[in-house]
Amino acid sequence: MPTLPPLPESFNARAEFPILDRWAFFNHAGVAPIAARAAAELERFAREARDDAYLTGKWYQRAEDTRKLAAQLINAETREIAFVKNTSEGLAFVANGLDWHPDEEIISTAVEYPSNVYPWMDLAARCGVKHIMVPERAGRIAMEDLFAAVTPRTKMVALSHVEYASGYVNDLAAIGRYCHDRGILLCVDAIQSCGALPVDVKAMNIDFLSADGHKWMLGPEGCGFFYCHNRHLQLLRPEVGWMNVINSSDYGHYDFTLRRDAKRFECGSYNIPGVLALGAALGLLLEVGIDLVQQRILALTDQLCAGLQDRGYQVFSSRRPGEASGIVTFTSPAHDPAQIVAQLEHQKIIIVLREGRLRASPHFYNTPEQIDQLLAALPGHNS
């Protein structure tokens, strides 16, 4: 079991995450607590809006700092980043913005979160596009199964980087290389990886990516970002409003020329408090370092998996190198999982139930002592 690498001496985890003193919280794959500095940005915005309206905050200038941080997080160019209200909105940009034809195909999996299923189902109903859903095998999405589903009609592969119900990490570098070599688009739901694992849109040959900030990025709900590779910016038809044209501040001069960067997808006023809070949370993650964040998450989940097996639980999530994430799903051969979740909550320990399995998802700031607390609170199994 790897040793948990220490946090930087300058980082005060309990000050940044007061939830440590209240809960053993292991649902970052659901809705995470926001970082203290993100909460401070929300409070700052509220004070500025209350006391001075829009006159002193320079909110839109500060929003550009968030855009830069989002680009840095995934190794994108700033001009390739648009703000969205959630992951679904970014995926809808792709589903509704590209030209689709009835003879084209989209390959996905049969275990995606609904936000990465329904847009493609809708396309199939509206345009006749064929939506192929590759099944998992024992909690893994075999690349050979994905590649075997490809035909000359395949236009796009749409995957989660990390599967929400198993924690399985799809090898986007290999999948992206395969798609790129064949002229197939790769669209990624990255809500379960951004903020927890390194994401490199260039190295992974990702064409489109969407992620909300309320999970591993430790921001508030209702604000995330969408990445569109430079070469596709002019291909997607955006939802049109007053802000995504080149002269949006010249209100009386109607020039319907769309912006040539990702701001073309931002049709109206921003969720300013969300954008500013997300920027603070991204700054925290980049300050700690995503590599260190990943190392700590994997060490904590390795500790959890070893303890679960010692207590007679069956770990469903793959723990192979490169396939393990911050999500651990497991089952009990003897106990009702819903009762386990309820009993743990009474003890101030939070895990959840997904697809009939227990799911725990610790973040980098959680502690080994909290993992031990969870393990000790789980009902045992008689030998």
GIVENCOR-V809772 format. One record per residue. N is the residue number from 1. RES is the residue in one letter. PHI is phi in whole degrees, 0 to 359 (NA if undefined). D_FIRST is the distance of its C-alpha to the first C-alpha in whole Angstrom. Layout:
N/RES/PHI/D_FIRST
N/RES/PHI/D_FIRST
This chain:
1/M/NA/0
2/P/293/4
3/T/288/7
4/L/289/9
5/P/293/12
6/P/286/15
7/L/283/18
8/P/304/21
9/E/301/23
10/S/283/26
11/F/265/24
12/N/259/25
13/A/297/23
14/R/287/25
15/A/288/28
16/E/281/27
17/F/227/26
18/P/301/28
19/I/300/26
20/L/302/24
21/D/270/26
22/R/239/28
23/W/220/25
24/A/266/21
25/F/260/22
26/F/230/20
27/N/224/22
28/H/287/22
29/A/280/23
30/G/256/26
31/V/233/28
32/A/274/26
33/P/293/27
34/I/280/29
35/A/295/28
36/A/300/31
37/R/288/32
38/A/290/33
39/A/299/35
40/A/296/37
41/E/293/38
42/L/298/39
43/E/293/41
44/R/298/42
45/F/301/44
46/A/299/45
47/R/295/47
48/E/297/48
49/A/294/49
50/R/288/51
51/D/272/53
52/D/226/54
53/A/55/53
54/Y/262/52
55/L/282/54
56/T/241/51
57/G/283/48
58/K/50/48
59/W/297/45
60/Y/287/46
61/Q/294/45
62/R/291/42
63/A/299/41
64/E/294/41
65/D/295/38
66/T/297/36
67/R/301/37
68/K/296/36
69/L/293/33
70/A/297/32
71/A/298/33
72/Q/298/31
73/L/301/28
74/I/246/29
75/N/59/30
76/A/250/34
77/E/273/37
78/T/303/38
79/R/290/41
80/E/265/39
81/I/248/38
82/A/238/40
83/F/279/39
84/V/227/39
85/K/276/39
86/N/190/36
87/T/300/34
88/S/302/37
89/E/297/39
90/G/296/38
91/L/294/37
92/A/294/41
93/F/304/42
94/V/286/41
95/A/297/43
96/N/264/46
97/G/261/46
98/L/277/46
99/D/278/49
100/W/243/48
101/H/229/50
102/P/301/51
103/D/270/50
104/E/265/46
105/E/230/43
106/I/240/40
107/I/253/36
108/S/226/34
109/T/237/31
110/A/272/32
111/V/230/29
112/E/283/30
113/Y/294/31
114/P/306/34
115/S/297/35
116/N/253/34
117/V/234/36
118/Y/296/39
119/P/300/41
120/W/281/41
121/M/297/42
122/D/296/45
123/L/299/45
124/A/299/46
125/A/288/49
126/R/276/50
127/C/243/50
128/G/81/50
129/V/297/46
130/K/273/44
131/H/253/41
132/I/257/39
133/M/247/35
134/V/281/33
135/P/285/31
136/E/272/27
137/R/232/26
138/A/54/23
139/G/83/22
140/R/233/22
141/I/257/25
142/A/290/26
143/M/299/28
144/E/295/30
145/D/290/31
146/L/299/32
147/F/292/34
148/A/292/36
149/A/279/37
150/V/288/38
151/T/230/42
152/P/299/45
153/R/266/45
154/T/291/42
155/K/261/42
156/M/207/38
157/V/251/35
158/A/239/34
159/L/226/30
160/S/279/27
161/H/295/25
162/V/238/22
163/E/283/24
164/Y/294/24
165/A/264/24
166/S/233/21
167/G/83/19
168/Y/294/19
169/V/263/20
170/N/288/23
171/D/281/23
172/L/292/26
173/A/297/26
174/A/289/27
175/I/293/29
176/G/296/31
177/R/295/32
178/Y/299/33
179/C/295/35
180/H/301/37
181/D/294/38
182/R/247/40
183/G/69/41
184/I/260/39
185/L/285/38
186/L/239/34
187/C/245/34
188/V/237/31
189/D/271/30
190/A/250/27
191/I/293/27
192/Q/265/23
193/S/234/22
194/C/299/24
195/G/98/23
196/A/239/19
197/L/232/19
198/P/298/21
199/V/231/24
200/D/229/27
201/V/294/30
202/K/284/32
203/A/296/29
204/M/268/29
205/N/54/32
206/I/275/32
207/D/269/36
208/F/222/36
209/L/212/33
210/S/223/33
211/A/202/31
212/D/276/32
213/G/268/30
214/H/270/29
215/K/254/26
216/W/290/23
217/M/277/26
218/L/65/27
219/G/254/30
220/P/281/33
221/E/293/34
222/G/91/37
223/C/206/36
224/G/208/34
225/F/219/35
226/F/237/36
227/Y/251/36
228/C/230/38
229/H/303/39
230/N/312/42
231/R/289/43
232/H/253/43
233/L/302/45
234/Q/274/48
235/L/272/47
236/L/272/46
237/R/281/49
238/P/273/48
239/E/288/49
240/V/263/52
241/G/214/53
242/W/279/54
243/M/264/51
244/N/265/50
245/V/255/54
246/I/290/54
247/N/239/57
248/S/299/55
249/S/272/56
250/D/261/60
251/Y/298/61
252/G/271/64
253/H/253/64
254/Y/276/63
255/D/232/61
256/F/278/59
257/T/245/57
258/L/290/53
259/R/301/50
260/R/258/49
261/D/248/45
262/A/291/43
263/K/295/45
264/R/297/47
265/F/268/45
266/E/260/45
267/C/275/49
268/G/203/49
269/S/304/48
270/Y/284/45
271/N/281/42
272/I/302/43
273/P/300/41
274/G/294/38
275/V/296/38
276/L/292/38
277/A/292/35
278/L/299/33
279/G/300/34
280/A/296/33
281/A/293/29
282/L/297/29
283/G/300/30
284/L/298/27
285/L/297/24
286/L/289/26
287/E/295/26
288/V/292/22
289/G/103/22
290/I/296/20
291/D/297/18
292/L/292/16
293/V/304/17
294/Q/298/15
295/Q/301/12
296/R/290/12
297/I/299/13
298/L/293/10
299/A/294/7
300/L/294/9
301/T/286/10
302/D/297/6
303/Q/301/7
304/L/296/10
305/C/297/10
306/A/298/8
307/G/293/11
308/L/298/14
309/Q/294/13
310/D/297/14
311/R/265/17
312/G/90/18
313/Y/271/18
314/Q/255/18
315/V/277/16
316/F/271/18
317/S/292/17
318/S/293/15
319/R/243/12
320/R/293/13
321/P/305/13
322/G/86/16
323/E/249/16
324/A/271/14
325/S/224/15
326/G/278/15
327/I/258/17
328/V/238/16
329/T/249/18
330/F/207/19
331/T/228/21
332/S/249/23
333/P/284/25
334/A/228/27
335/H/246/27
336/D/288/29
337/P/295/27
338/A/296/29
339/Q/293/30
340/I/298/26
341/V/301/26
342/A/294/30
343/Q/295/28
344/L/295/25
345/E/299/28
346/H/298/30
347/Q/261/27
348/K/66/27
349/I/239/23
350/I/246/24
351/I/230/22
352/V/224/25
353/L/248/26
354/R/222/26
355/E/52/28
356/G/80/28
357/R/241/24
358/L/285/22
359/R/227/20
360/A/241/18
361/S/218/18
362/P/285/16
363/H/252/17
364/F/296/16
365/Y/274/18
366/N/297/17
367/T/240/15
368/P/301/12
369/E/296/15
370/Q/290/17
371/I/298/14
372/D/298/14
373/Q/299/18
374/L/297/18
375/L/298/16
376/A/292/19
377/A/277/22
378/L/290/21
379/P/296/23
380/G/276/22
381/H/233/23
382/N/289/26
383/S/282/25
